[in-house]
Amino acid sequence: MTIPLTSRLIADQPEYLSPDEAAAMIPGMTKGALAGLRFTGKGPKYRKPTARTVIYEKSEVIEWIEASARRGTAQDAVA
């Protein structure tokens, strides 16, 4: 079975989230807190396609969450 090229292209496209959608993926996160993390460079990667638009790639938000995994309170992030 051959998948049409247009279907493959659509399937390969990343899913982008608004700041509200990205914040909703993280329990306790607010849009304002996410903006603060953007300002300090400590949040997930984001894109700014226009001067007033910020978007996040869903897979990168998940990677950022996973990178914060800890095994104990005295440890840095688990590798």
PQR file with spaces between the fields and no chain letter, atoms N, CA, C, O and H, PARSE charges and radii, in Angstrom:
ATOM       1  N    MET     1       0.846   -1.180    0.000 -0.4000 1.5000
ATOM       2  CA   MET     1       0.000    0.000    0.000 -0.0000 2.0000
ATOM       3  C    MET     1       0.891    1.242    0.000  0.5500 1.7000
ATOM       4  O    MET     1       1.810    1.347    0.812 -0.5500 1.4000
ATOM       5  N    THR     2       0.629    2.154   -0.881 -0.4000 1.5000
ATOM       6  CA   THR     2       1.407    3.382   -0.990 -0.0000 2.0000
ATOM       7  C    THR     2       0.633    4.532   -0.364  0.5500 1.7000
ATOM       8  O    THR     2      -0.548    4.727   -0.650 -0.5500 1.4000
ATOM       9  H    THR     2      -0.118    2.069   -1.541  0.4000 1.0000
ATOM      10  N    ILE     3       1.307    5.287    0.489 -0.4000 1.5000
ATOM      11  CA   ILE     3       0.684    6.457    1.107 -0.0000 2.0000
ATOM      12  C    ILE     3       0.921    7.646    0.191  0.5500 1.7000
ATOM      13  O    ILE     3       2.061    7.910   -0.191 -0.5500 1.4000
ATOM      14  H    ILE     3       2.267    5.128    0.721  0.4000 1.0000
ATOM      15  N    PRO     4      -0.141    8.373   -0.172 -0.5600 1.5000
ATOM      16  CA   PRO     4       0.038    9.534   -1.051  0.2800 2.0000
ATOM      17  C    PRO     4       1.023   10.538   -0.459  0.5500 1.7000
ATOM      18  O    PRO     4       1.112   10.697    0.758 -0.5500 1.4000
ATOM      19  N    LEU     5       1.759   11.210   -1.341 -0.4000 1.5000
ATOM      20  CA   LEU     5       2.768   12.171   -0.920 -0.0000 2.0000
ATOM      21  C    LEU     5       2.184   13.241   -0.009  0.5500 1.7000
ATOM      22  O    LEU     5       2.807   13.610    0.986 -0.5500 1.4000
ATOM      23  H    LEU     5       1.686   11.081   -2.330  0.4000 1.0000
ATOM      24  N    THR     6       0.993   13.747   -0.334 -0.4000 1.5000
ATOM      25  CA   THR     6       0.406   14.807    0.500 -0.0000 2.0000
ATOM      26  C    THR     6       0.136   14.305    1.908  0.5500 1.7000
ATOM      27  O    THR     6       0.321   15.050    2.870 -0.5500 1.4000
ATOM      28  H    THR     6       0.487   13.447   -1.143  0.4000 1.0000
ATOM      29  N    SER     7      -0.296   13.064    2.050 -0.4000 1.5000
ATOM      30  CA   SER     7      -0.534   12.503    3.384 -0.0000 2.0000
ATOM      31  C    SER     7       0.761   12.370    4.162  0.5500 1.7000
ATOM      32  O    SER     7       0.798   12.634    5.364 -0.5500 1.4000
ATOM      33  H    SER     7      -0.447   12.459    1.269  0.4000 1.0000
ATOM      34  N    ARG     8       1.836   11.958    3.474 -0.4000 1.5000
ATOM      35  CA   ARG     8       3.127   11.832    4.147 -0.0000 2.0000
ATOM      36  C    ARG     8       3.641   13.197    4.582  0.5500 1.7000
ATOM      37  O    ARG     8       4.191   13.330    5.675 -0.5500 1.4000
ATOM      38  H    ARG     8       1.806   11.743    2.498  0.4000 1.0000
ATOM      39  N    LEU     9       3.470   14.205    3.746 -0.4000 1.5000
ATOM      40  CA   LEU     9       3.935   15.549    4.098 -0.0000 2.0000
ATOM      41  C    LEU     9       3.183   16.091    5.300  0.5500 1.7000
ATOM      42  O    LEU     9       3.782   16.703    6.184 -0.5500 1.4000
ATOM      43  H    LEU     9       3.023   14.097    2.858  0.4000 1.0000
ATOM      44  N    ILE    10       1.878   15.871    5.339 -0.4000 1.5000
ATOM      45  CA   ILE    10       1.081   16.341    6.472 -0.0000 2.0000
ATOM      46  C    ILE    10       1.491   15.604    7.740  0.5500 1.7000
ATOM      47  O    ILE    10       1.601   16.217    8.802 -0.5500 1.4000
ATOM      48  H    ILE    10       1.391   15.373    4.620  0.4000 1.0000
ATOM      49  N    ALA    11       1.718   14.296    7.643 -0.4000 1.5000
ATOM      50  CA   ALA    11       2.098   13.504    8.814 -0.0000 2.0000
ATOM      51  C    ALA    11       3.463   13.917    9.349  0.5500 1.7000
ATOM      52  O    ALA    11       3.717   13.798   10.548 -0.5500 1.4000
ATOM      53  H    ALA    11       1.629   13.798    6.780  0.4000 1.0000
ATOM      54  N    ASP    12       4.342   14.399    8.479 -0.4000 1.5000
ATOM      55  CA   ASP    12       5.684   14.789    8.894 -0.0000 2.0000
ATOM      56  C    ASP    12       5.748   16.199    9.474  0.5500 1.7000
ATOM      57  O    ASP    12       6.791   16.603    9.988 -0.5500 1.4000
ATOM      58  H    ASP    12       4.136   14.495    7.505  0.4000 1.0000
ATOM      59  N    GLN    13       4.668   16.942    9.402 -0.4000 1.5000
ATOM      60  CA   GLN    13       4.665   18.318    9.895 -0.0000 2.0000
ATOM      61  C    GLN    13       4.650   18.325   11.420  0.5500 1.7000
ATOM      62  O    GLN    13       3.896   17.566   12.029 -0.5500 1.4000
ATOM      63  H    GLN    13       3.820   16.614    8.984  0.4000 1.0000
ATOM      64  N    PRO    14       5.467   19.167   12.043 -0.5600 1.5000
ATOM      65  CA   PRO    14       5.429   19.257   13.504  0.2800 2.0000
ATOM      66  C    PRO    14       4.122   19.886   13.967  0.5500 1.7000
ATOM      67  O    PRO    14       3.499   20.663   13.242 -0.5500 1.4000
ATOM      68  N    GLU    15       3.722   19.545   15.167 -0.4000 1.5000
ATOM      69  CA   GLU    15       2.517   20.133   15.755 -0.0000 2.0000
ATOM      70  C    GLU    15       2.945   21.329   16.598  0.5500 1.7000
ATOM      71  O    GLU    15       3.766   21.198   17.505 -0.5500 1.4000
ATOM      72  H    GLU    15       4.228   18.914   15.756  0.4000 1.0000
ATOM      73  N    TYR    16       2.389   22.479   16.296 -0.4000 1.5000
ATOM      74  CA   TYR    16       2.729   23.697   17.024 -0.0000 2.0000
ATOM      75  C    TYR    16       1.636   24.050   18.012  0.5500 1.7000
ATOM      76  O    TYR    16       0.452   23.821   17.765 -0.5500 1.4000
ATOM      77  H    TYR    16       1.722   22.585   15.560  0.4000 1.0000
ATOM      78  N    LEU    17       2.058   24.617   19.146 -0.4000 1.5000
ATOM      79  CA   LEU    17       1.144   24.989   20.219 -0.0000 2.0000
ATOM      80  C    LEU    17       1.257   26.471   20.519  0.5500 1.7000
ATOM      81  O    LEU    17       2.325   27.067   20.379 -0.5500 1.4000
ATOM      82  H    LEU    17       3.020   24.803   19.347  0.4000 1.0000
ATOM      83  N    SER    18       0.152   27.054   20.930 -0.4000 1.5000
ATOM      84  CA   SER    18       0.174   28.427   21.430 -0.0000 2.0000
ATOM      85  C    SER    18       0.758   28.399   22.842  0.5500 1.7000
ATOM      86  O    SER    18       0.866   27.324   23.433 -0.5500 1.4000
ATOM      87  H    SER    18      -0.715   26.570   21.044  0.4000 1.0000
ATOM      88  N    PRO    19       1.135   29.548   23.394 -0.5600 1.5000
ATOM      89  CA   PRO    19       1.603   29.558   24.785  0.2800 2.0000
ATOM      90  C    PRO    19       0.565   28.988   25.757  0.5500 1.7000
ATOM      91  O    PRO    19       0.929   28.301   26.711 -0.5500 1.4000
ATOM      92  N    ASP    20      -0.715   29.264   25.526 -0.4000 1.5000
ATOM      93  CA   ASP    20      -1.761   28.701   26.392 -0.0000 2.0000
ATOM      94  C    ASP    20      -1.780   27.181   26.314  0.5500 1.7000
ATOM      95  O    ASP    20      -1.896   26.507   27.338 -0.5500 1.4000
ATOM      96  H    ASP    20      -1.011   29.822   24.750  0.4000 1.0000
ATOM      97  N    GLU    21      -1.666   26.637   25.105 -0.4000 1.5000
ATOM      98  CA   GLU    21      -1.676   25.183   24.928 -0.0000 2.0000
ATOM      99  C    GLU    21      -0.431   24.548   25.537  0.5500 1.7000
ATOM     100  O    GLU    21      -0.514   23.490   26.160 -0.5500 1.4000
ATOM     101  H    GLU    21      -1.572   27.184   24.273  0.4000 1.0000
ATOM     102  N    ALA    22       0.719   25.187   25.361 -0.4000 1.5000
ATOM     103  CA   ALA    22       1.960   24.661   25.939 -0.0000 2.0000
ATOM     104  C    ALA    22       1.881   24.674   27.463  0.5500 1.7000
ATOM     105  O    ALA    22       2.268   23.701   28.111 -0.5500 1.4000
ATOM     106  H    ALA    22       0.787   26.047   24.854  0.4000 1.0000
ATOM     107  N    ALA    23       1.385   25.761   28.036 -0.4000 1.5000
ATOM     108  CA   ALA    23       1.257   25.855   29.495 -0.0000 2.0000
ATOM     109  C    ALA    23       0.292   24.799   30.023  0.5500 1.7000
ATOM     110  O    ALA    23       0.505   24.256   31.107 -0.5500 1.4000
ATOM     111  H    ALA    23       1.071   26.551   27.509  0.4000 1.0000
ATOM     112  N    ALA    24      -0.763   24.503   29.272 -0.4000 1.5000
ATOM     113  CA   ALA    24      -1.746   23.506   29.701 -0.0000 2.0000
ATOM     114  C    ALA    24      -1.152   22.100   29.764  0.5500 1.7000
ATOM     115  O    ALA    24      -1.688   21.243   30.466 -0.5500 1.4000
ATOM     116  H    ALA    24      -0.936   24.945   28.391  0.4000 1.0000
ATOM     117  N    MET    25      -0.066   21.849   29.051 -0.4000 1.5000
ATOM     118  CA   MET    25       0.588   20.534   29.083 -0.0000 2.0000
ATOM     119  C    MET    25       1.367   20.312   30.376  0.5500 1.7000
ATOM     120  O    MET    25       1.713   19.178   30.706 -0.5500 1.4000
ATOM     121  H    MET    25       0.369   22.546   28.481  0.4000 1.0000
ATOM     122  N    ILE    26       1.645   21.391   31.106 -0.4000 1.5000
ATOM     123  CA   ILE    26       2.511   21.324   32.278 -0.0000 2.0000
ATOM     124  C    ILE    26       1.688   21.683   33.510  0.5500 1.7000
ATOM     125  O    ILE    26       1.319   22.846   33.676 -0.5500 1.4000
ATOM     126  H    ILE    26       1.364   22.313   30.838  0.4000 1.0000
ATOM     127  N    PRO    27       1.391   20.718   34.378 -0.5600 1.5000
ATOM     128  CA   PRO    27       0.582   21.022   35.553  0.2800 2.0000
ATOM     129  C    PRO    27       1.166   22.180   36.367  0.5500 1.7000
ATOM     130  O    PRO    27       2.354   22.190   36.689 -0.5500 1.4000
ATOM     131  N    GLY    28       0.315   23.150   36.692 -0.4000 1.5000
ATOM     132  CA   GLY    28       0.738   24.287   37.499 -0.0000 2.0000
ATOM     133  C    GLY    28       1.370   25.424   36.714  0.5500 1.7000
ATOM     134  O    GLY    28       1.626   26.486   37.282 -0.5500 1.4000
ATOM     135  H    GLY    28      -0.650   23.142   36.430  0.4000 1.0000
ATOM     136  N    MET    29       1.628   25.236   35.430 -0.4000 1.5000
ATOM     137  CA   MET    29       2.259   26.270   34.605 -0.0000 2.0000
ATOM     138  C    MET    29       1.202   27.253   34.118  0.5500 1.7000
ATOM     139  O    MET    29       0.084   26.864   33.779 -0.5500 1.4000
ATOM     140  H    MET    29       1.420   24.373   34.968  0.4000 1.0000
ATOM     141  N    THR    30       1.567   28.524   34.088 -0.4000 1.5000
ATOM     142  CA   THR    30       0.691   29.551   33.536 -0.0000 2.0000
ATOM     143  C    THR    30       1.342   30.150   32.296  0.5500 1.7000
ATOM     144  O    THR    30       2.539   29.987   32.059 -0.5500 1.4000
ATOM     145  H    THR    30       2.474   28.840   34.364  0.4000 1.0000
ATOM     146  N    LYS    31       0.534   30.839   31.524 -0.4000 1.5000
ATOM     147  CA   LYS    31       1.057   31.523   30.335 -0.0000 2.0000
ATOM     148  C    LYS    31       2.102   32.559   30.746  0.5500 1.7000
ATOM     149  O    LYS    31       3.110   32.728   30.061 -0.5500 1.4000
ATOM     150  H    LYS    31      -0.438   30.971   31.717  0.4000 1.0000
ATOM     151  N    GLY    32       1.865   33.250   31.859 -0.4000 1.5000
ATOM     152  CA   GLY    32       2.811   34.257   32.348 -0.0000 2.0000
ATOM     153  C    GLY    32       4.127   33.646   32.804  0.5500 1.7000
ATOM     154  O    GLY    32       5.197   34.194   32.540 -0.5500 1.4000
ATOM     155  H    GLY    32       1.046   33.113   32.415  0.4000 1.0000
ATOM     156  N    ALA    33       4.045   32.507   33.491 -0.4000 1.5000
ATOM     157  CA   ALA    33       5.266   31.832   33.939 -0.0000 2.0000
ATOM     158  C    ALA    33       6.070   31.339   32.738  0.5500 1.7000
ATOM     159  O    ALA    33       7.300   31.383   32.744 -0.5500 1.4000
ATOM     160  H    ALA    33       3.176   32.062   33.705  0.4000 1.0000
ATOM     161  N    LEU    34       5.374   30.876   31.722 -0.4000 1.5000
ATOM     162  CA   LEU    34       6.044   30.434   30.501 -0.0000 2.0000
ATOM     163  C    LEU    34       6.738   31.614   29.819  0.5500 1.7000
ATOM     164  O    LEU    34       7.840   31.467   29.292 -0.5500 1.4000
ATOM     165  H    LEU    34       4.374   30.840   31.718  0.4000 1.0000
ATOM     166  N    ALA    35       6.098   32.772   29.830 -0.4000 1.5000
ATOM     167  CA   ALA    35       6.717   33.982   29.268 -0.0000 2.0000
ATOM     168  C    ALA    35       7.981   34.339   30.050  0.5500 1.7000
ATOM     169  O    ALA    35       8.983   34.746   29.462 -0.5500 1.4000
ATOM     170  H    ALA    35       5.202   32.892   30.258  0.4000 1.0000
ATOM     171  N    GLY    36       7.933   34.186   31.370 -0.4000 1.5000
ATOM     172  CA   GLY    36       9.114   34.448   32.191 -0.0000 2.0000
ATOM     173  C    GLY    36      10.255   33.502   31.862  0.5500 1.7000
ATOM     174  O    GLY    36      11.415   33.912   31.823 -0.5500 1.4000
ATOM     175  H    GLY    36       7.118   33.855   31.847  0.4000 1.0000
ATOM     176  N    LEU    37       9.931   32.239   31.626 -0.4000 1.5000
ATOM     177  CA   LEU    37      10.954   31.261   31.244 -0.0000 2.0000
ATOM     178  C    LEU    37      11.542   31.583   29.871  0.5500 1.7000
ATOM     179  O    LEU    37      12.732   31.374   29.635 -0.5500 1.4000
ATOM     180  H    LEU    37       8.989   31.905   31.658  0.4000 1.0000
ATOM     181  N    ARG    38      10.704   32.092   28.970 -0.4000 1.5000
ATOM     182  CA   ARG    38      11.219   32.532   27.658 -0.0000 2.0000
ATOM     183  C    ARG    38      12.209   33.665   27.846  0.5500 1.7000
ATOM     184  O    ARG    38      13.275   33.678   27.230 -0.5500 1.4000
ATOM     185  H    ARG    38       9.738   32.261   29.161  0.4000 1.0000
ATOM     186  N    PHE    39      11.856   34.618   28.698 -0.4000 1.5000
ATOM     187  CA   PHE    39      12.697   35.795   28.931 -0.0000 2.0000
ATOM     188  C    PHE    39      14.069   35.404   29.476  0.5500 1.7000
ATOM     189  O    PHE    39      15.088   35.962   29.069 -0.5500 1.4000
ATOM     190  H    PHE    39      10.990   34.608   29.199  0.4000 1.0000
ATOM     191  N    THR    40      14.089   34.439   30.404 -0.4000 1.5000
ATOM     192  CA   THR    40      15.350   34.022   31.018 -0.0000 2.0000
ATOM     193  C    THR    40      16.086   32.952   30.206  0.5500 1.7000
ATOM     194  O    THR    40      17.232   32.621   30.507 -0.5500 1.4000
ATOM     195  H    THR    40      13.262   33.985   30.735  0.4000 1.0000
ATOM     196  N    GLY    41      15.429   32.419   29.186 -0.4000 1.5000
ATOM     197  CA   GLY    41      16.053   31.374   28.370 -0.0000 2.0000
ATOM     198  C    GLY    41      16.038   30.012   29.026  0.5500 1.7000
ATOM     199  O    GLY    41      16.808   29.134   28.637 -0.5500 1.4000
ATOM     200  H    GLY    41      14.498   32.688   28.942  0.4000 1.0000
ATOM     201  N    LYS    42      15.175   29.812   30.018 -0.4000 1.5000
ATOM     202  CA   LYS    42      15.142   28.543   30.752 -0.0000 2.0000
ATOM     203  C    LYS    42      13.969   27.648   30.368  0.5500 1.7000
ATOM     204  O    LYS    42      13.850   26.536   30.882 -0.5500 1.4000
ATOM     205  H    LYS    42      14.549   30.525   30.335  0.4000 1.0000
ATOM     206  N    GLY    43      13.117   28.110   29.488 -0.4000 1.5000
ATOM     207  CA   GLY    43      11.948   27.331   29.093 -0.0000 2.0000
ATOM     208  C    GLY    43      12.201   26.500   27.855  0.5500 1.7000
ATOM     209  O    GLY    43      13.326   26.415   27.362 -0.5500 1.4000
ATOM     210  H    GLY    43      13.215   29.013   29.070  0.4000 1.0000
ATOM     211  N    PRO    44      11.132   25.884   27.357 -0.5600 1.5000
ATOM     212  CA   PRO    44      11.274   25.101   26.127  0.2800 2.0000
ATOM     213  C    PRO    44      11.573   26.007   24.935  0.5500 1.7000
ATOM     214  O    PRO    44      11.263   27.198   24.955 -0.5500 1.4000
ATOM     215  N    LYS    45      12.180   25.428   23.899 -0.4000 1.5000
ATOM     216  CA   LYS    45      12.451   26.197   22.677 -0.0000 2.0000
ATOM     217  C    LYS    45      11.133   26.724   22.127  0.5500 1.7000
ATOM     218  O    LYS    45      10.094   26.074   22.244 -0.5500 1.4000
ATOM     219  H    LYS    45      12.433   24.461   23.883  0.4000 1.0000
ATOM     220  N    TYR    46      11.188   27.894   21.531 -0.4000 1.5000
ATOM     221  CA   TYR    46       9.992   28.477   20.933 -0.0000 2.0000
ATOM     222  C    TYR    46      10.352   29.133   19.613  0.5500 1.7000
ATOM     223  O    TYR    46      11.525   29.317   19.285 -0.5500 1.4000
ATOM     224  H    TYR    46      12.032   28.421   21.436  0.4000 1.0000
ATOM     225  N    ARG    47       9.330   29.475   18.876 -0.4000 1.5000
ATOM     226  CA   ARG    47       9.505   30.172   17.602 -0.0000 2.0000
ATOM     227  C    ARG    47       8.670   31.436   17.621  0.5500 1.7000
ATOM     228  O    ARG    47       7.639   31.513   18.289 -0.5500 1.4000
ATOM     229  H    ARG    47       8.377   29.326   19.142  0.4000 1.0000
ATOM     230  N    LYS    48       9.129   32.415   16.882 -0.4000 1.5000
ATOM     231  CA   LYS    48       8.451   33.698   16.816 -0.0000 2.0000
ATOM     232  C    LYS    48       8.285   34.067   15.342  0.5500 1.7000
ATOM     233  O    LYS    48       9.069   34.852   14.809 -0.5500 1.4000
ATOM     234  H    LYS    48       9.967   32.353   16.339  0.4000 1.0000
ATOM     235  N    PRO    49       7.258   33.501   14.675 -0.5600 1.5000
ATOM     236  CA   PRO    49       7.098   33.747   13.244  0.2800 2.0000
ATOM     237  C    PRO    49       6.729   35.190   12.905  0.5500 1.7000
ATOM     238  O    PRO    49       6.987   35.653   11.794 -0.5500 1.4000
ATOM     239  N    THR    50       6.130   35.894   13.853 -0.4000 1.5000
ATOM     240  CA   THR    50       5.853   37.321   13.689 -0.0000 2.0000
ATOM     241  C    THR    50       6.220   38.014   14.992  0.5500 1.7000
ATOM     242  O    THR    50       6.482   37.357   15.999 -0.5500 1.4000
ATOM     243  H    THR    50       5.921   35.517   14.755  0.4000 1.0000
ATOM     244  N    ALA    51       6.238   39.316   14.970 -0.4000 1.5000
ATOM     245  CA   ALA    51       6.630   40.071   16.163 -0.0000 2.0000
ATOM     246  C    ALA    51       5.726   39.792   17.364  0.5500 1.7000
ATOM     247  O    ALA    51       6.170   39.905   18.507 -0.5500 1.4000
ATOM     248  H    ALA    51       6.026   39.849   14.151  0.4000 1.0000
ATOM     249  N    ARG    52       4.483   39.433   17.125 -0.4000 1.5000
ATOM     250  CA   ARG    52       3.533   39.241   18.226 -0.0000 2.0000
ATOM     251  C    ARG    52       3.082   37.796   18.419  0.5500 1.7000
ATOM     252  O    ARG    52       2.195   37.529   19.230 -0.5500 1.4000
ATOM     253  H    ARG    52       4.122   39.341   16.197  0.4000 1.0000
ATOM     254  N    THR    53       3.676   36.876   17.693 -0.4000 1.5000
ATOM     255  CA   THR    53       3.246   35.478   17.760 -0.0000 2.0000
ATOM     256  C    THR    53       4.366   34.602   18.303  0.5500 1.7000
ATOM     257  O    THR    53       5.497   34.646   17.818 -0.5500 1.4000
ATOM     258  H    THR    53       4.397   37.093   17.034  0.4000 1.0000
ATOM     259  N    VAL    54       4.036   33.807   19.317 -0.4000 1.5000
ATOM     260  CA   VAL    54       4.972   32.833   19.886 -0.0000 2.0000
ATOM     261  C    VAL    54       4.324   31.464   19.749  0.5500 1.7000
ATOM     262  O    VAL    54       3.155   31.288   20.091 -0.5500 1.4000
ATOM     263  H    VAL    54       3.118   33.772   19.710  0.4000 1.0000
ATOM     264  N    ILE    55       5.083   30.496   19.248 -0.4000 1.5000
ATOM     265  CA   ILE    55       4.586   29.126   19.149 -0.0000 2.0000
ATOM     266  C    ILE    55       5.660   28.161   19.646  0.5500 1.7000
ATOM     267  O    ILE    55       6.855   28.454   19.606 -0.5500 1.4000
ATOM     268  H    ILE    55       6.033   30.639   18.970  0.4000 1.0000
ATOM     269  N    TYR    56       5.204   27.017   20.109 -0.4000 1.5000
ATOM     270  CA   TYR    56       6.084   25.962   20.606 -0.0000 2.0000
ATOM     271  C    TYR    56       5.832   24.703   19.793  0.5500 1.7000
ATOM     272  O    TYR    56       4.691   24.408   19.436 -0.5500 1.4000
ATOM     273  H    TYR    56       4.233   26.779   20.142  0.4000 1.0000
ATOM     274  N    GLU    57       6.890   23.962   19.498 -0.4000 1.5000
ATOM     275  CA   GLU    57       6.710   22.659   18.872 -0.0000 2.0000
ATOM     276  C    GLU    57       6.406   21.669   19.997  0.5500 1.7000
ATOM     277  O    GLU    57       7.154   21.580   20.970 -0.5500 1.4000
ATOM     278  H    GLU    57       7.817   24.202   19.788  0.4000 1.0000
ATOM     279  N    LYS    58       5.318   20.936   19.861 -0.4000 1.5000
ATOM     280  CA   LYS    58       4.855   20.039   20.920 -0.0000 2.0000
ATOM     281  C    LYS    58       5.944   19.064   21.363  0.5500 1.7000
ATOM     282  O    LYS    58       6.132   18.854   22.562 -0.5500 1.4000
ATOM     283  H    LYS    58       4.710   21.008   19.070  0.4000 1.0000
ATOM     284  N    SER    59       6.659   18.470   20.418 -0.4000 1.5000
ATOM     285  CA   SER    59       7.692   17.490   20.779 -0.0000 2.0000
ATOM     286  C    SER    59       8.808   18.138   21.599  0.5500 1.7000
ATOM     287  O    SER    59       9.399   17.480   22.455 -0.5500 1.4000
ATOM     288  H    SER    59       6.507   18.641   19.444  0.4000 1.0000
ATOM     289  N    GLU    60       9.105   19.411   21.354 -0.4000 1.5000
ATOM     290  CA   GLU    60      10.153   20.098   22.115 -0.0000 2.0000
ATOM     291  C    GLU    60       9.688   20.454   23.523  0.5500 1.7000
ATOM     292  O    GLU    60      10.496   20.494   24.450 -0.5500 1.4000
ATOM     293  H    GLU    60       8.625   19.946   20.659  0.4000 1.0000
ATOM     294  N    VAL    61       8.398   20.711   23.687 -0.4000 1.5000
ATOM     295  CA   VAL    61       7.860   20.942   25.035 -0.0000 2.0000
ATOM     296  C    VAL    61       7.975   19.650   25.837  0.5500 1.7000
ATOM     297  O    VAL    61       8.371   19.671   27.002 -0.5500 1.4000
ATOM     298  H    VAL    61       7.741   20.678   22.934  0.4000 1.0000
ATOM     299  N    ILE    62       7.629   18.532   25.213 -0.4000 1.5000
ATOM     300  CA   ILE    62       7.731   17.230   25.887 -0.0000 2.0000
ATOM     301  C    ILE    62       9.183   16.929   26.237  0.5500 1.7000
ATOM     302  O    ILE    62       9.460   16.461   27.341 -0.5500 1.4000
ATOM     303  H    ILE    62       7.307   18.516   24.266  0.4000 1.0000
ATOM     304  N    GLU    63      10.115   17.186   25.322 -0.4000 1.5000
ATOM     305  CA   GLU    63      11.546   16.972   25.602 -0.0000 2.0000
ATOM     306  C    GLU    63      11.997   17.823   26.786  0.5500 1.7000
ATOM     307  O    GLU    63      12.744   17.346   27.641 -0.5500 1.4000
ATOM     308  H    GLU    63       9.890   17.566   24.425  0.4000 1.0000
ATOM     309  N    TRP    64      11.553   19.071   26.845 -0.4000 1.5000
ATOM     310  CA   TRP    64      11.929   19.977   27.931 -0.0000 2.0000
ATOM     311  C    TRP    64      11.397   19.449   29.268  0.5500 1.7000
ATOM     312  O    TRP    64      12.097   19.488   30.281 -0.5500 1.4000
ATOM     313  H    TRP    64      10.947   19.459   26.151  0.4000 1.0000
ATOM     314  N    ILE    65      10.162   18.957   29.261 -0.4000 1.5000
ATOM     315  CA   ILE    65       9.583   18.378   30.480 -0.0000 2.0000
ATOM     316  C    ILE    65      10.399   17.158   30.901  0.5500 1.7000
ATOM     317  O    ILE    65      10.755   17.025   32.072 -0.5500 1.4000
ATOM     318  H    ILE    65       9.594   18.925   28.439  0.4000 1.0000
ATOM     319  N    GLU    66      10.695   16.273   29.960 -0.4000 1.5000
ATOM     320  CA   GLU    66      11.453   15.056   30.263 -0.0000 2.0000
ATOM     321  C    GLU    66      12.860   15.373   30.764  0.5500 1.7000
ATOM     322  O    GLU    66      13.393   14.645   31.602 -0.5500 1.4000
ATOM     323  H    GLU    66      10.406   16.381   29.009  0.4000 1.0000
ATOM     324  N    ALA    67      13.460   16.434   30.270 -0.4000 1.5000
ATOM     325  CA   ALA    67      14.813   16.814   30.696 -0.0000 2.0000
ATOM     326  C    ALA    67      14.846   17.286   32.146  0.5500 1.7000
ATOM     327  O    ALA    67      15.921   17.404   32.734 -0.5500 1.4000
ATOM     328  H    ALA    67      13.028   17.025   29.589  0.4000 1.0000
ATOM     329  N    SER    68      13.684   17.554   32.725 -0.4000 1.5000
ATOM     330  CA   SER    68      13.638   18.030   34.110 -0.0000 2.0000
ATOM     331  C    SER    68      13.478   16.886   35.115  0.5500 1.7000
ATOM     332  O    SER    68      13.306   17.137   36.308 -0.5500 1.4000
ATOM     333  H    SER    68      12.811   17.458   32.247  0.4000 1.0000
ATOM     334  N    ALA    69      13.532   15.636   34.650 -0.4000 1.5000
ATOM     335  CA   ALA    69      13.352   14.480   35.533 -0.0000 2.0000
ATOM     336  C    ALA    69      14.417   14.454   36.625  0.5500 1.7000
ATOM     337  O    ALA    69      15.590   14.726   36.368 -0.5500 1.4000
ATOM     338  H    ALA    69      13.671   15.433   33.681  0.4000 1.0000
ATOM     339  N    ARG    70      14.005   14.130   37.825 -0.4000 1.5000
ATOM     340  CA   ARG    70      14.894   14.042   38.990 -0.0000 2.0000
ATOM     341  C    ARG    70      14.647   12.716   39.712  0.5500 1.7000
ATOM     342  O    ARG    70      13.554   12.152   39.651 -0.5500 1.4000
ATOM     343  H    ARG    70      13.052   13.909   38.034  0.4000 1.0000
ATOM     344  N    ARG    71      15.674   12.238   40.388 -0.4000 1.5000
ATOM     345  CA   ARG    71      15.530   11.029   41.211 -0.0000 2.0000
ATOM     346  C    ARG    71      15.468   11.370   42.694  0.5500 1.7000
ATOM     347  O    ARG    71      15.008   10.558   43.498 -0.5500 1.4000
ATOM     348  H    ARG    71      16.562   12.695   40.438  0.4000 1.0000
ATOM     349  N    GLY    72      15.917   12.540   43.055 -0.4000 1.5000
ATOM     350  CA   GLY    72      15.887   12.966   44.452 -0.0000 2.0000
ATOM     351  C    GLY    72      16.046   14.472   44.528  0.5500 1.7000
ATOM     352  O    GLY    72      16.420   15.106   43.541 -0.5500 1.4000
ATOM     353  H    GLY    72      16.290   13.200   42.402  0.4000 1.0000
ATOM     354  N    THR    73      15.770   15.047   45.674 -0.4000 1.5000
ATOM     355  CA   THR    73      15.818   16.504   45.801 -0.0000 2.0000
ATOM     356  C    THR    73      17.229   17.060   45.771  0.5500 1.7000
ATOM     357  O    THR    73      17.408   18.246   45.496 -0.5500 1.4000
ATOM     358  H    THR    73      15.466   14.532   46.476  0.4000 1.0000
ATOM     359  N    ALA    74      18.240   16.238   46.045 -0.4000 1.5000
ATOM     360  CA   ALA    74      19.623   16.721   46.071 -0.0000 2.0000
ATOM     361  C    ALA    74      20.320   16.568   44.724  0.5500 1.7000
ATOM     362  O    ALA    74      21.503   16.886   44.602 -0.5500 1.4000
ATOM     363  H    ALA    74      18.094   15.275   46.268  0.4000 1.0000
ATOM     364  N    GLN    75      19.600   16.084   43.712 -0.4000 1.5000
ATOM     365  CA   GLN    75      20.228   15.817   42.418 -0.0000 2.0000
ATOM     366  C    GLN    75      19.887   16.874   41.385  0.5500 1.7000
ATOM     367  O    GLN    75      18.848   17.531   41.443 -0.5500 1.4000
ATOM     368  H    GLN    75      18.640   15.826   43.811  0.4000 1.0000
ATOM     369  N    ASP    76      20.803   17.011   40.440 -0.4000 1.5000
ATOM     370  CA   ASP    76      20.499   17.770   39.236 -0.0000 2.0000
ATOM     371  C    ASP    76      19.700   16.850   38.321  0.5500 1.7000
ATOM     372  O    ASP    76      19.370   15.725   38.696 -0.5500 1.4000
ATOM     373  H    ASP    76      21.647   16.477   40.393  0.4000 1.0000
ATOM     374  N    ALA    77      19.401   17.319   37.151 -0.4000 1.5000
ATOM     375  CA   ALA    77      18.620   16.527   36.203 -0.0000 2.0000
ATOM     376  C    ALA    77      19.287   15.178   35.951  0.5500 1.7000
ATOM     377  O    ALA    77      20.513   15.071   35.905 -0.5500 1.4000
ATOM     378  H    ALA    77      19.669   18.232   36.846  0.4000 1.0000
ATOM     379  N    VAL    78      18.456   14.154   35.789 -0.4000 1.5000
ATOM     380  CA   VAL    78      18.928   12.804   35.503 -0.0000 2.0000
ATOM     381  C    VAL    78      19.301   12.732   34.034  0.5500 1.7000
ATOM     382  O    VAL    78      18.554   13.196   33.174 -0.5500 1.4000
ATOM     383  H    VAL    78      17.461   14.240   35.826  0.4000 1.0000
ATOM     384  N    ALA    79      20.446   12.156   33.751 -0.4000 1.5000
ATOM     385  CA   ALA    79      20.887   12.042   32.347 -0.0000 2.0000
ATOM     386  C    ALA    79      20.197   10.906   31.654  0.5500 1.7000
ATOM     387  O    ALA    79      20.444   10.662   30.473 -0.5500 1.4000
ATOM     388  H    ALA    79      21.053   11.778   34.450  0.4000 1.0000
